[in-house]
Amino acid sequence: MTRRACLAIGVSTLTPTSNQALRFAYLDGAVLAARSIGDWALGSGFGASNVRIVDDGLAGDIPVTRERVQQAVDELFPSGAEVVEQLILAFCGHGLTSGDFGSILWLFSDSLRSKYCVGADRFYEELLLHGVQRITLITDACREAPRNIELMRLDAVRGIVVQGTKVDSPRFDHLASCQDGQLGYMVSDPMSGAPGKCVFSGVIADALWGIEPAAISDGVITTETLGRCVRSRTTERAKEYRLKLNPQCLVDPEPAVLYNTASPLQGAAELQPWPRTGNATTQGAVEAAGAPGSAEQILERVHTDTDFREQILGPGFGFKGRDLAVPADHFITIPDDSKELLQDLFELRHQTAHTPEKTQKAQALVHRLEADAAADVRKTAAGEVRRRLEQVNDPGRANVIVWGNQARILSREPIERLGATPGFETFRIKGDPQGIPVLVELADGTFTPVVPYDDLYAVVAPSTAGDVFQAYGTRNAPESYQGMLGSIDDFAAGRLRADSIDRLAADLRNQKHADPMLGVICAYLYRAVADYDSIRRMAYFYVAHSQPVPFDIALLGAMQVTVEVNGALQLHVPAVKERQPRPDAPALPDYVMQATPAVQAWIGGRCPWLGLGWDYVKDPRPEWAALVEGLADHAGTVRRSGSTVLPDKAAYELAAVWKLQLR
């Protein structure tokens, strides 16, 4: 027997830290959204024992904590219960993102005070231990990148613990409110005093309850019709409120029926009405600037960096700035996406009434302008790092090539310094079959880990935005290297999304090699859609080509890791079933689709290749705890964009553990 279940979480209020340094907007609409989704599940016949709604109340007086959510999960999955055929997993409230690959971090009511955030993929990874066959993830959170140092220090945790050791790949539907680095919004009418309505989850609730006709096809709402409707309708709704939302709605090609109009829903919808557009205000990830003296620790936050703000937005930009009634050509540096928002801010400044709602809306607009400006800077820096990487035409005997002069390397093996080419220094370093890395010191005194492969060359180059990127190539395939640079460019510019995965996976292999950096990028994209089988399939192909499996693939694939007598890490890759083709997608190579056997593998590297991976080194499951042993203490020192960059203190401490020496 199988069943359907629903877990809906709504968080309106985040309990601030004791010094009140952080503040987030009150989102009463998040509670109503979670309740409307949970009530829909009850009205759809899921059964009371299969539905749990966990929220903090419209007054925010019943905090959502890990303990409360754990209790709800335990009640949904009692011992001996039938397998869950489909789980509707919904979160509405505040969240964060690392800025890459659909990373979603949820904030519970006590997250700020207890210094943690919940990784959405780690949360549902636990649920897969219950044998869930399909997860439909609905996440409506203001997913701004953590700019304040206190937010960066939040530990990314699983949020719940489930007994079990085997994670399977389910069918997976991914409905997320907005692109990385953008904000989700709640709209409200301050004149009415009514609770607000979250734009994305509000559209979803309307669709589930049958109020959006575009979600109904042939009398039913399926995951496919829901995703298609929500993607377009959210954009339309947001535009009505002068907002910009770009939801991600990726659903499994085999649709599941959510609602059949032949069997009317039980109970009343009780949906919050949409506020009148003329009076509506927006609320999103509004955050105080931080404790006095902490501005230096905020990562390039535009509104606290006067020089950068003036460079991008002109002098005096901000809520307390000069009059914006100036010639339009003065704003030539404003990103095109921001120019419509500028008019909103101009109108706010000329309102005679100064209210908290006015200030809050102005802050939200400034956040959005900053996000657009930061995206432009990232794209420009991505182009620069690509131009640097393209300068490598003939690596010769070199297998590690570093941009800059006088690079130093910490290594177990002796290194051969081959000399310098314009802009680069070149080295020959013996590849370790068991995947031991080297640490390359950069011009600013920081270090980045690199895994040398005997038959590949790795190129290390910084971007003008301060990130570092690595690309791998083969000597006999310059076209493959150029193609890889296109993927690095998309990664650096923040253009990669989960729907990029098939294109990247098709380019993964070249001759007798599997590109390790491209494999790492693919692993994060696969993880965003809970495709563990594809991560494990990639791991098999590195073994088949006598290459160590990149650390991040081992980290994301939920596979057992053991420590050998000599301290080497061995990865136990399980067998993977054949992947079924998508009917609406182009044909993919066999290595993306085929079944693969169980194998044992060595792991390339001893820490994440990408900064994003450091969100996964804390709170591991016992099966793969050996993989991340000793890394958690350094997680707070690594920025989450680009390749891993370690400050000198962390680098030397890890070098001692890995037995690396200056060569």
N, C-alpha and C positions, 0 to 999 in steps of 0.2 A: 504494500500500500504506500502511496505517496500523498503528500499534502502541500498546500501553499501556506506561506507564513509572511508576516510583515513586522519589521522593527523600524519604528519612526522616532527620531530623536530631534527635539526642538530646544534650542538654547537662545533665550532672549537677553540674558545678562551675564557678563563676565565679572566675577568678583575681583576687584583690583588688588594690586599688591599693597602692602601696608603703607608705603610712602606715597601711594596714589600717583605713581609716575606714568602709568598706562591707563588709557580710558578708551572704551569702545562704545559705539552707539547702542542704544536700547532697541532691540528688535522683537517687539511683541508679535509681529507678523510671522516670525519663525515658529513660534509656538502654535499659532493657528494653522500654519501650513502643515506642520507635522501631524497635528490632530486631524486635519481634513484628509490626509493620506491614510492615516490609521483607520479613520472612520469609514473611508471608502473600502478598505480591505474587509472590515466587519460587514459592511453592506453588500459586499461581493460574495459572501458566503465562506470566507476563510475560516470562520469559527473563532469564538472569543479566546480559546486556549492558544490560538495561533497568531494572535495580534498583540503587540506590546507597544505602547506609546510612552516614551520617557521625555518629559519636558520640565522646565523650571517654573511653570505657571506664568500667567500674564503679569504677575507682580514680581516675578523673578525670585520668589521666596522659597522655592524647593529646588535647590541646586542640582544640576545634572552632574553626576560624578561617575567615576569608573565603577564604583561599587554598585550604584543603581543600575547602570547599563549591564554590568555583569549579571546581576540578579535577573534582569529581563531576558538575557540570552539563556541563562540556565532554565528559566521557565519555558522558553520557546523550544528548547531542546532537552527535555528530560530523558533520563536513561530509558532505553527501549522504545522510544517514540519512532513513528514512521519517518522515512527519509523525506526531506523537504524537496519537492520538485522545483519550486520557484520561491525565492526569498526576495521580497521587496525591502530593500535597505535604504532608508531615507535619512538624510541629515540636513537640518535647516538651522543656520546660525552663522557665527563667525568662523573664519579659517585663515590659513596661510598657504603659501606655495613657495617652493624653492625656485620657481621661474622656469623649470624645464620639464618636459615630458609628462604633463598632466599630473604632476605631484600635488596631492591634496592632503593638507594637515588640518584636522578639525580641532576646535577649541571647546572643551566642556566648561561648565560654569566655574570650576575651581582651577582651570588650567594655569592662569597667570599666577595665582597664589601658590600653587603646588609645583609650578615650573615644568609643565609637560604639555605636549600636544599629541594628538592621536593621528597616526598615519592611516589614512583610509584603506590603503591596500594591505597594510599589516593587520588591520581590523578584520577585513573580510577573508584574509588568509587563515585566520583562526577559525572562522565560521566554516571554511571548507573542510576542516577536520570532522565536521558533523556529516559529511557526505552530501552537502547541498549540490543539486544538479544544475541550477541556474540562479544567478544573482542579477537582479535588476537594481543597479545602484543609482539613486537620485541624490545628488549633493548640491545644495544651494548655500554656498558659503562665500563670503567676501574674501577672495583668495589673493590678498595682496602679499607680495614678498616681504619677509620680516626685515624691516629697515632699522628698527631699534635694536640695540645690542641685547636688551633684556629678552626680546622675542627670539633672537637668534639662539639664546642659551636654553630655550625650552627643549627638554628631552623629547624626542619623537618615540612614542611607545605604541604597543599593540592595543592598549585600551581594555582588552579582555583576554582571558586565558581559557583555552579549551583543551581537554585531555585528548591526546591523539598524536600520531607521528607522521601521517601520510597526507600530503596536500595534493588534491587532484585538480585538473583544469576543468572548470565548469563552463557552461554556456554563460555568456556575460553581456549585459547591456549597461552602457556607460552614459548616463545623462548628467552632465555637469554644467554648472551655471554659466561659466565664462572661461575665456582663454587665460592661460597663465599670465600673471602680472596685471590682470584687469580686475575690476571690482564687480561684485554682485550688488544688487540694491533692493531695499524695501522702500515703497512709496506710501505716503500717508497724507491726510488732510488735517493740518493742525487746527483748522477752524471747527471741525466736526467733533474732535475729541475721540474719534473711533480708532481702534488699533490699525496698524499699517498692514500692508500686503506685500510680501516678497514677490518680486516680479517673476522669477523663474519658477519657483515652486508654486506660485499662484496660478500660472498658466498650466502647470502639470495637474494641479488639483482640479481646475476647471475642466481639463480634458478628461481626466479619469471619471469625473462625475457626469460626463456626457454633455457639458455645456459648450464645448468646442466641436462643432460639426466636422471640421477637417480631420479630427482624430478617428472618426467612424468611417469604416469602409465595409460595405456589404453587411451592415448591421452589427459589426463587432469592432472593438478597439483591440489592437494587437500591439506588441512591443514595437513593431515596425511602423505602424500608423501613428503611434504615440510619439516616437522619436521624430518622425517627419513633421508632424504638426507642431510639436514643441519647439523644434529648431526655428521654424519660420515665424510662429506666433509670438515667441519670446522677443525676437528682434522687432516685430511690429509693435508689441506692447511697450517695449523700452523706448522706442522712437516717439510714442505718444507723450512720454514724460521727458523728452529731450535727453534720453540716456542712450548708451551704446552697450549692448550685450551681444556676445557671440557664443552661444551655448554649443557645447560638444554633445552630440547625440549619436553615439555609435551603438548599434544593436546587432546581436547575433543574426546571421542570415536565416536561421530557422525561427520564425516568429512564434510567440506564445500569445494566446488569447487572454486579454486582461478583463474584458467586459463584453457580454453579449446582450444587446438591447432587447432580445426576446425574453430575457429574465430580468425584469426591472430591479434596480438597486433597492435595498431595504434601508429605510431611514431617510432623514432629510440631509441635504448636503451641508447646510449652514456655512456657506462659504462667505468669507469677508468680501464685501463689494469693492470694486476698484475705485480709488479716490478720483474726484474730478481733476482733470489734468491742469486746469487753470490755477488751482489752489495747492496742488500737491508739492510736497518736499521730498527729497531723497535722503536716505540714510544708508551708509555703508561702512567701510572700514575706517572710521574716524578715530584717530589715535593721538594722544597728547605727545608733545615733543620729547618728553623724557626728563629725567632729573637734571638739575643744573650741572653744567660741566660735562654732560655726556654726549654733546653734539659731535665730538671728534670720533666717537665710536659708532655713529650711525653711518651705514654704508651709502655714501654718496646721495644722501637724501636731499633732493633738490631744494625743498623749501627751507632747509637749514644751512645750505651751502650758498652763501650770497654770491660768490664769484660765478659759480656754475649757473645759478638761477638767472643772473643778469646776462650771462652769455647766451642762454637759450631763450629766455622770456623777456629780456629787456630789464632795465633798472626799475626797482620798486615794485616788481610784480608780486602779487599776493593780496590777501584780503584788505590789508592796511596800506596798500600802495597808492600810487598816483591815480589821477583820473585816466580812464582808458579811452576817452574821447580824443583820439589822436589819429593821424592819417593811417590808413590801412597798411601802407607799405612799411610802417614801423614794425609790424608784426610778421615780417617775412620769415623770421626764424621759428615762428610757431609751427609745430607739426600740422600738416593739413587736417589730420583727424581731430585736432583740437580747436580749430577756428570757430566751429559752431558753438562749442562750449564757452569760448571767450565772450560771446554775446550774452550768454546766461549770466556770467560773472559781472559784466558791464551793467546789466539790468538790476542785479542785486545791489550793486554799489549805489545806484540812484534811487533806491527805495528809501523813503523817509523813515519808516519804522525799523528800528534795530531790535531784533528779537533773537532768542536762542535758535529758533528754526532757521533764520536768515544766516546766522553765523555758521551753523552746522551745514547748510547747503553750500555755502561758500567754501568751507573746508573740503567738502566732497568734490566740488568742481576743481579746486586746486590739485587735489590728489589725482584726478583724472588727467589734468594737463601735465602733471609731472610724469605720470605713467607713459603718456604718449611721447614726451620728450626723452625719457629714459630708453624707450624702445628705439627711437631714432638713433640715439647714441650707440646702442648695442649693435644696430645694423651697420652703422659706419665702422665700428671697431671690427665687426666680423669681416667686412671687406678688406680691412688692413691686414688682419692675420692671414686671410687667404692669399693675399699678394705675397706675403712673406713665405708661406709654405710653397707657393708655386715657384719660388726661386730655386728650389732643389730639382735639378734636371738629371744629373748623373751622380748618384751617391758613391760610385766606385766601390771600395771595400767597406765603407762605413756602414754601421748598422744603428748608430745613435748620432743624430745631427742636431745641434743646439744653436738657436739664434743668439747672437751676442758674442762677446769676447771673454776670454779667460774663465770659461766655465770649469767648475770643479765637480768631480764625481766621487760619491761614496759607493764602494763596490766590494763584493767578496773576491771577485776575480781581478787579476791584473787587467789594466786597460791599455789600449794602444791609441795614442793621440796622433791622428793622421794629418793634422794641420787645419788650416782655415780656408774657407772660400768666402766670397763677398757676403758679409752678414752672418756667417755661420762658422762654428767649429765642428769638426768631425771626429768621430771616435769609432774604434772597433772594440766591442766588448763581447766576450764569449757568452752565448746564451746558456742559461741553466735549465736542464731538463725538468727540474722540479719547480721552476718558475720564480726563483729568487730575483727580486728587482734590484735596481740601482737607484740612488738618489742623486739627481742633477741639481747643482746649485745654480740659481739664476742670478742675473746681474744685480738684483736688489737684495740678495742675501737669503731669499727664500728657496725652498727646494720642491721639486716635483718628482714623484716616483715614475720610473720607466722600466718596462720589462723588455730586455733585449731578446730578439729572436735571431738565430743565426742566418736565416735565409730571407729576412725582412729588414727593412730599415725604418726607424722611428724618427720623425722630425718633430722637434719641440719649439714652439714659437709663442711669444706673448701677444696679446692684443693691446690696443691703445686704451682699452677700458680697464686694464689690469688683470684680465683673466689669462690663463695659459691653456693652449690647446696642443694636442698631439695627433699626428696622422701617421699611419703605417703604409708602406708601399713595398712592391717587389721590383727587383731590378729589371725584369724582363716584361713588365706590364705598365708602361707609363700611362696608358689610357685609364687603367684601373685606379692608379694613384690620383689622376685628375678627377675621376668620378668621386673618389672618396673625399676630395677637397670640397666638392659641392655639398656633400652631406655635412662636413665640418662647418661650412659656411652657414647652412641652414640651422645647425645646432647652435652656433655662436650667436646668430641673429634671433634666436627664439622662434624660428618658423616651424620647427618639427612638432607634429602632433601624432596622436595614436594612429590616425588614418594614413600616415606616411610609411607604415611598417612594411607593407608588401613591396613597395618600391625599393626600400633599403635592403630588405632580406634577399631580394632577387640579385643584388650586387654583392652579396656577402662573400662568395667564394670566387677565387681566381686561381686557375691551374691547381696546384697541390696545396694551396694555402686557404685558410679562412681568415679574412681581415679582422684582426683582434679589436681595433677601435670601433669599427663598424658593428661588430658583434656586440660590443658593450652598449652602444647606442640603441641597437635593436632590442637588447634585453630590457632596457627601461621602458621602451614603447610597448613591448609585450606585457610587461608587468602591469602597466596602466590599464590593460584590458583583461587582466587575470589569465593570460595565456601561458601557463607554466610549462605546458608540453613543448611549446616552441622554444622556450629558453633552454629546456633540457635537450631538445633536438640539436640546438646549436652546440651545446657542450659536447655532445657525441662527435660532431664533425671536427672539433679541434683535436680530440683524441685520435680520430681516424687519420688526421694529417700530422700526427706526432707533434702537436703543439700544446703547451700548457693552456688550460682554460682560463680566460681572463677572470680576475677576482670578482668583478661585478656580476658576471654571469652566475658564478657560484653563489654569490650573495643574494641574488634575486630569484633563483630557481627553486627555493625551498627544498634543498637536497642535503643529505647527511654528509658531514665532514668529520674526518677522524685525523688524529695526529699520529704519525709514524714514530718509531723508536728514535730516529735521527732528528725529529722535530718537523719533518716535512708534512705538509697538509695534503691529504688525499680526499678527493671528491667522489662520492658514490652516485653516479648518474643512473637514474632508473630507466627502464624501457619506456618507450613512447609509442602510442598507437598512431596509425596513419591519419593525417589531417584531411578533412573533407573540403573540396574546393567550394569557394563562394560562387553562386550562380551568376552574380552580376560583376565579377571581378575578372581581370585578365589571367590567363594561365600562368602559374608560377613554376620555377624549376623543381625537379624531383626532391632536391635536398631540403626544400622548404615544406614538403608535403609528406615525405615517406615515413614509415615506421622505423624506429631505431632501437637497437638492443641495449641492455644495461651494460655499463662499462665503468671502470675505475679511471680517475684522471688526476693529474697534478694541476695545481692552481697557479696561474701566472700573476704574481704580485702578492703582497701581504697586507694591502689596504685598498680601498676603492680607487679605481682609475679616475672616476669623475667625482667632483665635489658633492654632487647630489647623493652619492652613495653613503655619505657619512650620516645621513638621516636613518640609516638602517643598522648602524653598528651597536646601538644601545638596545637593551631589553631583547636579546635574541632568544629563540627557542633552544632547548638543550641540544637538539639534533645538529645544529650548525653553530653552536656557541664557540667551538674551537676556532672557527674561521675569523671571528672578530675579537678574540681575546687580546686585551691590552690596548684596544683602539678607542674605547669609549672616552677615556680621559682626554683625548686630543680632539674629539669631535667639535667642541666649541671653538676651536682655533682655525677651522677650515671653512673658507667661503664656499657656498654651494653652487657657484657657477663655474663653468669651464672644467678643466682637469684639476685634480687634487693639487693644491699648493700648500706646503707645510711651512710654518715659521721655523726659524733655525733651532729653537729649543726643542720643539716636538720632533723635528727631523733627526737631531742628534740622539734623542732618547730612543726613537724607533730604530735608528741605525745600529745602536748598541744591541738591541734585541735581535735584529736581523743579522748581526755580525758583519756589518759593512764597515769598511775603512776608507779613509781618504786616499785616492790613488793619483 
